[in-house]
Amino acid sequence: MKNKILKEILDWTKAIGFALILAFAIRHFVFATSIVEGTSMDPTLEDGERVMYNKFVYLVGEPERGDIVIIQRPTKNYVKRIIGLPGDTVEVTEDHTLYVNGEKVEQDYLNQQAIQGTRAFPEKEVPEDEYFVMGDNRIVSKDSRNGLGFINHDEVIGRSELVIYPFDEFNWTR
């Protein structure tokens, strides 16, 4: 009877230990969460939403234009959209039109106010191993145009996948 109880305790200890190690590995290498601070990604992501981001995706691949990424800086993390890849040229004309590599970019994820709020800037070439990012709320976003500059490949720590909180906003972010 005593051996049976000890065996049961040992089995439970192993199962709980394995579950904790697995949870740690998933949290550390695959998925994590971040809180959206501010309105720079409105209307796609709102202030206070908690997003789950995929850390593994960029260990096996590269960010793509349009990805919503988590950027790690020493003072805080930022959530922005990749607009320009290494080697791309990016510009916004006086009529608020975004061009990447000389081609007009349709931005279906933006509302008209955000498009009209995109200030013009001259063509910029994105350096190797860096990205050009912008928030979806172009009027207030601190991004590659003003303050963040180009984003180094190593600063991109994951791709936003889901809004997980508040629960009534549960949704894919792509």
N, CA, C and O of each residue as an XYZ file, in Angstrom:
696
protein
N       0.819     -1.195      0.000
C       0.000      0.000      0.000
C       0.859      1.253      0.000
O       0.594      2.204     -0.735
N       1.917      1.241      0.855
C       2.797      2.391      0.957
C       3.552      2.600     -0.364
O       3.704      3.735     -0.815
N       4.024      1.511     -0.984
C       4.731      1.606     -2.267
C       3.814      2.144     -3.362
O       4.250      2.900     -4.230
N       2.557      1.753     -3.317
C       1.601      2.224     -4.316
C       1.406      3.739     -4.200
O       1.336      4.434     -5.213
N       1.319      4.245     -2.978
C       1.156      5.687     -2.757
C       2.409      6.436     -3.209
O       2.310      7.474     -3.864
N       3.590      5.912     -2.860
C       4.845      6.542     -3.285
C       4.963      6.550     -4.805
O       5.405      7.541     -5.385
N       4.574      5.456     -5.452
C       4.612      5.393     -6.909
C       3.665      6.420     -7.517
O       3.995      7.081     -8.502
N       2.486      6.543     -6.915
C       1.508      7.530     -7.397
C       2.057      8.950     -7.256
O       1.915      9.756     -8.174
N       2.680      9.265     -6.125
C       3.270     10.595     -5.909
C       4.392     10.847     -6.913
O       4.487     11.934     -7.482
N       5.233      9.850     -7.129
C       6.331      9.973     -8.083
C       5.795     10.191     -9.499
O       6.320     11.026    -10.236
N       4.765      9.456     -9.883
C       4.172      9.632    -11.217
C       3.610     11.043    -11.384
O       3.811     11.672    -12.423
N       2.910     11.539    -10.371
C       2.351     12.892    -10.438
C       3.471     13.943    -10.485
O       3.367     14.930    -11.213
N       4.516     13.732     -9.723
C       5.649     14.671     -9.713
C       6.298     14.731    -11.091
O       6.622     15.815    -11.575
N       6.491     13.579    -11.725
C       7.058     13.542    -13.077
C       6.150     14.274    -14.063
O       6.623     15.070    -14.874
N       4.853     14.006    -13.994
C       3.899     14.629    -14.923
C       3.879     16.149    -14.751
O       3.891     16.886    -15.736
N       3.849     16.608    -13.520
C       3.838     18.055    -13.258
C       5.167     18.674    -13.693
O       5.176     19.748    -14.294
N       6.272     18.020    -13.401
C       7.587     18.513    -13.817
C       7.688     18.624    -15.331
O       8.180     19.623    -15.856
N       7.219     17.592    -16.035
C       7.235     17.618    -17.507
C       6.363     18.755    -18.039
O       6.751     19.461    -18.971
N       5.184     18.926    -17.441
C       4.276     19.995    -17.882
C       4.912     21.369    -17.669
O       4.783     22.241    -18.528
N       5.587     21.575    -16.555
C       6.250     22.854    -16.289
C       7.392     23.110    -17.276
O       7.544     24.229    -17.767
N       8.181     22.101    -17.565
C       9.274     22.241    -18.531
C       8.718     22.536    -19.920
O       9.240     23.390    -20.636
N       7.666     21.832    -20.294
C       7.039     22.058    -21.595
C       6.467     23.477    -21.689
O       6.649     24.154    -22.701
N       5.780     23.923    -20.639
C       5.217     25.277    -20.624
C       6.325     26.317    -20.720
O       6.189     27.298    -21.452
N       7.413     26.118    -19.995
C       8.543     27.046    -20.057
C       9.131     27.093    -21.464
O       9.413     28.177    -21.976
N       9.318     25.948    -22.091
C       9.891     25.898    -23.438
C       8.978     26.587    -24.450
O       9.457     27.341    -25.297
N       7.678     26.340    -24.374
C       6.732     26.985    -25.298
C       6.744     28.492    -25.085
O       6.798     29.253    -26.050
N       6.695     28.926    -23.837
C       6.690     30.364    -23.517
C       7.990     31.027    -23.950
O       7.972     32.157    -24.439
N       9.105     30.349    -23.781
C      10.409     30.940    -24.071
C      10.761     30.910    -25.560
O      11.378     31.851    -26.061
N      10.385     29.856    -26.268
C      10.826     29.680    -27.649
C       9.734     29.800    -28.709
O      10.052     30.013    -29.878
N       8.470     29.674    -28.346
C       7.424     29.611    -29.360
C       6.442     30.778    -29.259
O       6.365     31.581    -30.189
N       5.698     30.897    -28.177
C       4.678     31.930    -28.037
C       4.901     32.756    -26.782
O       5.368     32.241    -25.767
N       4.567     34.034    -26.852
C       4.579     34.923    -25.693
C       3.465     35.944    -25.897
O       2.823     35.972    -26.947
N       3.242     36.767    -24.903
C       2.210     37.798    -25.014
C       2.825     39.180    -24.817
O       3.884     39.335    -24.208
N       2.133     40.164    -25.349
C       2.538     41.557    -25.196
C       1.270     42.403    -25.124
O       0.244     42.050    -25.704
N       1.352     43.516    -24.409
C       0.217     44.427    -24.294
C       0.436     45.601    -25.240
O       1.515     46.192    -25.271
N      -0.587     45.931    -26.005
C      -0.535     47.083    -26.909
C      -0.679     48.337    -26.063
O      -1.664     48.502    -25.344
N       0.307     49.216    -26.153
C       0.278     50.470    -25.397
C       0.106     51.621    -26.370
O       0.935     51.814    -27.260
N      -0.958     52.381    -26.207
C      -1.194     53.535    -27.055
C      -2.072     53.211    -28.242
O      -2.582     52.099    -28.381
N      -2.240     54.217    -29.105
C      -3.173     54.104    -30.225
C      -2.476     54.023    -31.574
O      -3.127     54.201    -32.603
N      -1.174     53.760    -31.605
C      -0.439     53.801    -32.870
C      -0.837     52.699    -33.855
O      -0.533     52.812    -35.042
N      -1.506     51.643    -33.398
C      -1.924     50.568    -34.306
C      -3.438     50.543    -34.543
O      -3.954     49.604    -35.149
N      -4.158     51.578    -34.063
C      -5.593     51.672    -34.367
C      -5.770     51.772    -35.877
O      -4.941     52.431    -36.505
N      -6.733     51.203    -36.488
C      -7.842     50.444    -35.922
C      -7.558     48.943    -35.783
O      -8.397     48.206    -35.265
N      -6.395     48.486    -36.234
C      -6.097     47.044    -36.211
C      -5.980     46.515    -34.789
O      -6.591     45.502    -34.448
N      -5.199     47.198    -33.961
C      -5.015     46.824    -32.559
C      -5.284     48.049    -31.703
O      -4.892     49.162    -32.055
N      -5.953     47.839    -30.580
C      -6.341     48.960    -29.724
C      -5.548     48.962    -28.427
O      -5.044     47.932    -27.979
N      -5.451     50.148    -27.838
C      -4.750     50.336    -26.575
C      -5.285     49.364    -25.522
O      -6.495     49.255    -25.322
N      -4.373     48.663    -24.856
C      -4.752     47.749    -23.785
C      -5.008     46.321    -24.211
O      -5.127     45.440    -23.360
N      -5.095     46.067    -25.511
C      -5.296     44.685    -25.948
C      -4.030     43.871    -25.684
O      -2.911     44.371    -25.790
N      -4.242     42.614    -25.341
C      -3.116     41.695    -25.155
C      -3.058     40.813    -26.392
O      -4.047     40.186    -26.772
N      -1.874     40.774    -27.020
C      -1.695     39.956    -28.214
C      -0.743     38.807    -27.916
O       0.191     38.935    -27.125
N      -1.007     37.684    -28.571
C      -0.092     36.557    -28.516
C       0.776     36.655    -29.761
O       0.271     36.824    -30.872
N       2.090     36.546    -29.565
C       2.969     36.601    -30.720
C       3.818     35.351    -30.831
O       4.151     34.695    -29.843
N       4.154     35.048    -32.081
C       4.887     33.839    -32.440
C       6.369     34.169    -32.509
O       6.789     34.930    -33.380
N       7.172     33.609    -31.603
C       8.611     33.838    -31.584
C       9.342     32.889    -32.532
O      10.424     33.208    -33.025
N       8.760     31.745    -32.779
C       9.423     30.699    -33.562
C       9.471     31.025    -35.048
O      10.421     30.647    -35.734
N       8.451     31.727    -35.554
C       8.293     31.941    -36.987
C       9.525     32.593    -37.611
O       9.867     32.288    -38.753
N      10.197     33.484    -36.883
C      11.362     34.157    -37.453
C      12.675     33.434    -37.145
O      13.743     33.885    -37.558
N      12.598     32.332    -36.433
C      13.777     31.468    -36.292
C      13.937     30.605    -37.536
O      15.045     30.180    -37.865
N      12.816     30.346    -38.233
C      12.846     29.492    -39.424
C      12.566     30.262    -40.715
O      12.706     29.710    -41.806
N      12.175     31.523    -40.600
C      11.864     32.326    -41.782
C      12.140     33.788    -41.513
O      12.628     34.154    -40.444
N      11.828     34.615    -42.480
C      12.071     36.045    -42.385
C      10.745     36.803    -42.337
O       9.736     36.326    -42.857
N      10.747     37.989    -41.711
C       9.540     38.810    -41.733
C       9.145     39.163    -43.165
O       9.995     39.301    -44.044
N       7.855     39.303    -43.376
C       7.330     39.659    -44.690
C       6.632     41.008    -44.609
O       6.172     41.427    -43.546
N       6.562     41.669    -45.736
C       5.867     42.942    -45.813
C       4.414     42.728    -45.371
O       3.747     41.801    -45.830
N       3.941     43.590    -44.483
C       2.575     43.477    -43.974
C       2.480     42.786    -42.622
O       1.458     42.909    -41.948
N       3.516     42.062    -42.207
C       3.489     41.406    -40.898
C       3.388     42.444    -39.783
O       4.029     43.493    -39.845
N       2.589     42.151    -38.774
C       2.557     42.961    -37.555
C       3.548     42.306    -36.604
O       3.389     41.146    -36.224
N       4.572     43.064    -36.227
C       5.678     42.490    -35.465
C       5.838     43.149    -34.103
O       5.384     44.269    -33.868
N       6.497     42.418    -33.220
C       6.876     42.930    -31.917
C       8.358     43.297    -32.025
O       9.189     42.478    -32.416
N       8.665     44.539    -31.671
C      10.023     45.062    -31.753
C      10.523     45.292    -30.332
O       9.886     45.989    -29.542
N      11.662     44.702    -30.018
C      12.206     44.835    -28.672
C      13.291     45.903    -28.665
O      14.306     45.796    -29.352
N      13.045     46.923    -27.875
C      14.018     47.997    -27.654
C      14.365     47.990    -26.165
O      13.604     47.449    -25.363
N      15.492     48.577    -25.783
C      15.899     48.522    -24.365
C      14.858     49.048    -23.382
O      14.724     48.510    -22.283
N      14.122     50.088    -23.760
C      13.183     50.682    -22.808
C      11.789     50.086    -22.867
O      11.082     50.076    -21.859
N      11.368     49.577    -24.052
C      10.028     48.995    -24.178
C       9.909     48.245    -25.488
O      10.765     48.357    -26.366
N       8.834     47.476    -25.607
C       8.518     46.794    -26.863
C       7.515     47.636    -27.644
O       6.691     48.343    -27.064
N       7.600     47.546    -28.977
C       6.673     48.246    -29.864
C       5.978     47.226    -30.749
O       6.535     46.175    -31.064
N       4.749     47.551    -31.146
C       4.001     46.738    -32.095
C       3.804     47.597    -33.342
O       3.188     48.661    -33.277
N       4.330     47.132    -34.479
C       4.259     47.901    -35.726
C       4.070     46.948    -36.902
O       4.172     45.729    -36.766
N       3.790     47.547    -38.063
C       3.604     46.772    -39.289
C       4.830     46.964    -40.178
O       5.304     48.085    -40.366
N       5.343     45.846    -40.729
C       6.479     45.923    -41.651
C       5.983     46.475    -42.985
O       5.058     45.935    -43.592
N       6.614     47.558    -43.426
C       6.282     48.188    -44.691
C       7.380     47.914    -45.718
O       7.094     47.587    -46.870
N       8.640     48.050    -45.292
C       9.762     47.859    -46.205
C      10.742     46.814    -45.700
O      11.098     46.785    -44.523
N      11.167     45.959    -46.618
C      12.147     44.902    -46.328
C      13.543     45.391    -46.691
O      13.676     46.409    -47.369
N      14.594     44.683    -46.251
C      15.954     45.090    -46.602
C      16.104     45.258    -48.121
O      15.724     44.382    -48.899
N      16.665     46.403    -48.519
C      16.880     46.687    -49.933
C      15.725     47.394    -50.619
O      15.898     47.899    -51.728
N      14.539     47.448    -49.992
C      13.385     48.139    -50.574
C      13.588     49.652    -50.527
O      14.367     50.165    -49.723
N      12.867     50.356    -51.408
C      12.735     51.811    -51.291
C      11.294     52.088    -50.881
O      10.361     51.461    -51.384
N      11.123     53.040    -49.956
C       9.808     53.380    -49.417
C       9.641     54.891    -49.507
O      10.560     55.643    -49.187
N       8.473     55.328    -49.941
C       8.150     56.760    -49.937
C       6.648     56.951    -49.829
O       5.863     56.072    -50.185
N       6.262     58.128    -49.327
C       4.868     58.550    -49.330
C       4.833     59.897    -50.037
O       5.575     60.814    -49.685
N       3.959     60.010    -51.043
C       3.854     61.227    -51.836
C       2.934     62.243    -51.152
O       2.289     61.943    -50.148
N       2.891     63.443    -51.717
C       2.059     64.528    -51.164
C       0.576     64.164    -51.121
O      -0.171     64.703    -50.305
N       0.146     63.249    -51.998
C      -1.267     62.836    -51.982
C      -1.501     61.631    -51.056
O      -2.523     60.952    -51.158
N      -0.530     61.370    -50.138
C      -0.643     60.348    -49.085
C      -0.575     58.915    -49.626
O      -1.052     57.985    -48.974
N       0.004     58.736    -50.793
C       0.095     57.402    -51.390
C       1.429     56.767    -51.010
O       2.488     57.381    -51.150
N       1.358     55.529    -50.528
C       2.554     54.774    -50.158
C       3.062     54.014    -51.372
O       2.301     53.336    -52.063
N       4.362     54.138    -51.621
C       5.022     53.389    -52.690
C       6.169     52.588    -52.094
O       6.960     53.103    -51.305
N       6.247     51.328    -52.480
C       7.381     50.479    -52.127
C       7.968     49.985    -53.433
O       7.280     49.372    -54.249
N       9.254     50.259    -53.621
C       9.961     49.903    -54.854
C       9.263     50.477    -56.090
O       9.211     49.842    -57.143
N       8.727     51.693    -55.935
C       8.089     52.384    -57.045
C       6.669     51.937    -57.353
O       6.039     52.475    -58.264
N       6.157     50.965    -56.612
C       4.802     50.475    -56.852
C       3.864     50.926    -55.737
O       4.196     50.858    -54.553
N       2.678     51.391    -56.149
C       1.666     51.815    -55.190
C       1.236     50.630    -54.332
O       1.021     49.530    -54.842
N       1.112     50.862    -53.026
C       0.707     49.812    -52.095
C      -0.719     50.077    -51.634
O      -1.018     51.145    -51.100
N      -1.602     49.096    -51.842
C      -2.966     49.173    -51.318
C      -2.905     48.812    -49.837
O      -2.326     47.793    -49.461
N      -3.501     49.645    -49.011
C      -3.466     49.432    -47.566
C      -4.884     49.229    -47.043
O      -5.442     50.094    -46.368
N      -5.451     48.082    -47.366
C      -6.833     47.777    -47.009
C      -7.076     47.767    -45.495
O      -8.215     47.915    -45.053
N      -6.032     47.597    -44.712
C      -6.134     47.540    -43.261
C      -6.257     48.931    -42.635
O      -6.499     49.040    -41.433
N      -6.094     50.002    -43.432
C      -6.194     51.363    -42.917
C      -7.544     51.981    -43.242
O      -8.156     51.669    -44.264
N      -8.000     52.864    -42.358
C      -9.183     53.649    -42.683
C      -8.734     54.931    -43.397
O      -7.543     55.241    -43.431
N      -9.675     55.659    -43.957
C      -9.351     56.844    -44.755
C      -8.630     57.903    -43.926
O      -7.740     58.585    -44.434
N      -9.003     58.043    -42.666
C      -8.361     59.035    -41.791
C      -6.875     58.713    -41.621
O      -6.043     59.620    -41.638
N      -6.534     57.434    -41.458
C      -5.130     57.045    -41.306
C      -4.351     57.317    -42.590
O      -3.217     57.794    -42.544
N      -4.958     57.015    -43.725
C      -4.278     57.272    -45.000
C      -4.032     58.772    -45.154
O      -2.928     59.181    -45.514
N      -5.045     59.593    -44.885
C      -4.891     61.045    -45.007
C      -3.901     61.596    -43.980
O      -3.327     62.665    -44.189
N      -3.698     60.885    -42.888
C      -2.760     61.319    -41.852
C      -1.321     60.921    -42.124
O      -0.424     61.287    -41.365
N      -1.089     60.183    -43.191
C       0.277     59.763    -43.522
C       0.984     60.931    -44.209
O       0.704     61.257    -45.363
N       1.894     61.542    -43.480
C       2.642     62.662    -44.026
C       3.612     62.200    -45.103
O       4.164     61.102    -45.029
N       3.810     63.040    -46.092
C       4.733     62.727    -47.182
C       6.164     62.663    -46.655
O       6.542     63.397    -45.742
N       6.943     61.776    -47.247
C       8.383     61.749    -46.990
C       9.077     61.245    -48.246
O       8.512     60.454    -49.002
N      10.309     61.709    -48.464
C      11.019     61.319    -49.688
C      11.433     59.852    -49.646
O      11.453     59.218    -48.591
N      11.757     59.343    -50.815
C      12.168     57.942    -50.936
C      13.354     57.647    -50.017
O      14.336     58.387    -49.976
N      13.228     56.541    -49.282
C      14.288     56.070    -48.395
C      14.595     54.634    -48.767
O      13.686     53.853    -49.047
N      15.869     54.281    -48.772
C      16.247     52.893    -49.022
C      16.480     52.202    -47.696
O      17.186     52.717    -46.829
N      15.881     51.030    -47.543
C      16.008     50.255    -46.312
C      17.344     49.513    -46.347
O      17.594     48.735    -47.268
N      18.214     49.749    -45.343
C      19.518     49.069    -45.323
C      19.378     47.559    -45.137
O      18.343     47.061    -44.694
N      20.446     46.846    -45.488
C      20.482     45.392    -45.274
C      20.295     45.082    -43.790
O      20.751     45.838    -42.932
N      19.631     43.983    -43.494
C      19.351     43.522    -42.129
C      18.470     44.475    -41.321
O      18.439     44.404    -40.092
N      17.751     45.370    -42.015
C      16.860     46.283    -41.316
C      15.513     46.334    -42.020
O      15.371     45.894    -43.160
N      14.514     46.891    -41.305
C      13.154     46.983    -41.809
C      12.621     48.390    -41.600
O      13.046     49.109    -40.696
N      11.691     48.762    -42.449
C      10.968     50.023    -42.303
C       9.584     49.662    -41.793
O       8.876     48.876    -42.422
N       9.186     50.238    -40.641
C       7.901     49.909    -40.029
C       7.077     51.170    -39.825
O       7.614     52.266    -39.666
N       5.759     50.989    -39.832
C       4.844     52.082    -39.489
C       3.687     51.505    -38.682
O       3.329     50.335    -38.816
N       3.117     52.363    -37.842
C       1.887     52.005    -37.160
C       0.718     52.236    -38.099
O       0.843     52.984    -39.069
N      -0.400     51.615    -37.833
C      -1.582     51.789    -38.679
C      -2.278     53.122    -38.441
O      -3.015     53.592    -39.308
N      -2.060     53.734    -37.297
C      -2.602     55.058    -37.014
C      -1.483     56.058    -37.298
O      -0.791     56.515    -36.388
N      -1.325     56.384    -38.565
C      -0.172     57.148    -39.042
C      -0.059     58.535    -38.432
O       1.031     59.107    -38.409
N      -1.160     59.089    -37.938
C      -1.140     60.441    -37.386
C      -0.327     60.491    -36.095
O       0.373     61.474    -35.851
N      -0.404     59.455    -35.267
C       0.249     59.485    -33.948
C       1.392     58.485    -33.803
O       2.070     58.484    -32.776
N       1.621     57.650    -34.783
C       2.575     56.557    -34.625
C       4.025     57.027    -34.607
O       4.466     57.788    -35.468
N       4.747     56.553    -33.602
C       6.200     56.697    -33.560
C       6.736     55.459    -34.277
O       6.547     54.337    -33.806
N       7.402     55.659    -35.411
C       7.834     54.520    -36.218
C       9.092     54.869    -37.006
O       9.837     55.763    -36.605
N       9.343     54.186    -38.111
C      10.576     54.407    -38.874
C      10.657     55.805    -39.473
O      11.746     56.264    -39.818
N       9.539     56.479    -39.599
C       9.534     57.843    -40.133
C      10.008     58.855    -39.117
O      10.583     59.880    -39.481
N       9.771     58.577    -37.833
C       9.986     59.605    -36.809
C      10.236     59.013    -35.429
O       9.283     58.780    -34.686
N      11.428     58.776    -35.086
C      11.726     58.345    -33.724
C      12.308     56.958    -33.600
O      13.288     56.777    -32.877
N      11.743     55.960    -34.281
C      12.292     54.615    -34.166
C      13.394     54.351    -35.188
O      14.301     53.559    -34.933
N      13.317     55.007    -36.333
C      14.286     54.748    -37.393
C      14.095     53.347    -37.956
O      13.085     52.690    -37.705
N      15.082     52.907    -38.719
C      15.025     51.550    -39.255
C      15.159     50.554    -38.108
O      15.822     50.828    -37.108
N      14.525     49.402    -38.264
C      14.497     48.370    -37.224
C      15.449     47.254    -37.626
O      15.312     46.668    -38.699
N      16.414     46.962    -36.763
C      17.371     45.894    -37.028
C      16.692     44.532    -36.941
O      15.788     44.329    -36.131
N      17.131     43.614    -37.772
C      16.579     42.253    -37.802
C      16.527     41.635    -36.401
O      15.550     40.974    -36.050
N      17.573     41.849    -35.607
C      17.641     41.250    -34.270
C      16.627     41.841    -33.287
O      16.348     41.234    -32.254
N      16.074     43.018    -33.596
C      15.097     43.642    -32.714
C      13.689     43.096    -32.932
O      12.811     43.297    -32.093
N      13.468     42.412    -34.047
C      12.152     41.832    -34.343
C      12.091     40.484    -33.629
O      12.763     39.530    -34.020
N      11.271     40.422    -32.570
C      11.261     39.213    -31.744
C      10.062     38.311    -31.987
O       9.991     37.226    -31.410
N       9.120     38.726    -32.822
C       7.983     37.858    -33.105
C       6.947     38.520    -33.981
O       6.967     39.732    -34.197
N       6.034     37.694    -34.484
C       4.923     38.158    -35.310
C       3.630     38.033    -34.509
O       3.333     36.973    -33.959
N       2.877     39.106    -34.450
C       1.599     39.093    -33.753
C       0.651     38.145    -34.470
O       0.517     38.192    -35.693
N      -0.004     37.284    -33.698
C      -0.906     36.290    -34.278
C      -2.359     36.491    -33.867
O      -3.258     36.388    -34.702
N      -2.600     36.780    -32.577
C      -3.961     36.807    -32.041
C      -4.130     37.887    -31.004
O      -3.209     38.169    -30.238
N      -5.300     38.494    -30.972
C      -5.702     39.296    -29.820
C      -6.353     38.301    -28.860
O      -7.327     37.635    -29.211
N      -5.806     38.205    -27.645
C      -6.357     37.228    -26.695
C      -7.107     37.878    -25.544
O      -7.798     37.194    -24.790
N      -6.978     39.198    -25.400
C      -7.700     39.905    -24.349
C      -7.897     41.340    -24.788
O      -6.974     41.914    -25.365
N      -9.029     41.944    -24.554
C     -10.217     41.408    -23.896
C     -10.868     40.297    -24.723
O     -10.762     40.263    -25.949
N     -11.525     39.417    -24.033
C     -12.062     38.213    -24.665
C     -13.042     38.505    -25.795
O     -13.110     37.748    -26.763
N     -13.799     39.590    -25.685
C     -14.747     39.898    -26.754
C     -14.057     40.430    -28.017
O     -14.706     40.599    -29.049
N     -12.746     40.694    -27.941
C     -11.964     41.133    -29.088
C     -11.105     39.993    -29.653
O     -10.310     40.217    -30.566
N     -11.256     38.783    -29.124
C     -10.468     37.625    -29.551
C     -10.531     37.523    -31.078
O     -11.609     37.378    -31.654
N      -9.347     37.601    -31.737
C      -9.333     37.673    -33.183
C      -7.918     37.489    -33.700
O      -6.957     37.772    -32.985
N      -7.776     37.017    -34.934
C      -6.469     36.956    -35.584
C      -6.036     38.361    -35.948
O      -6.880     39.186    -36.299
N      -4.738     38.662    -35.876
C      -4.246     40.007    -36.172
C      -3.740     40.143    -37.596
O      -3.222     41.202    -37.951
N      -3.865     39.148    -38.401
C      -3.307     39.211    -39.760
C      -4.295     39.749    -40.734
O      -3.990     39.869    -41.921
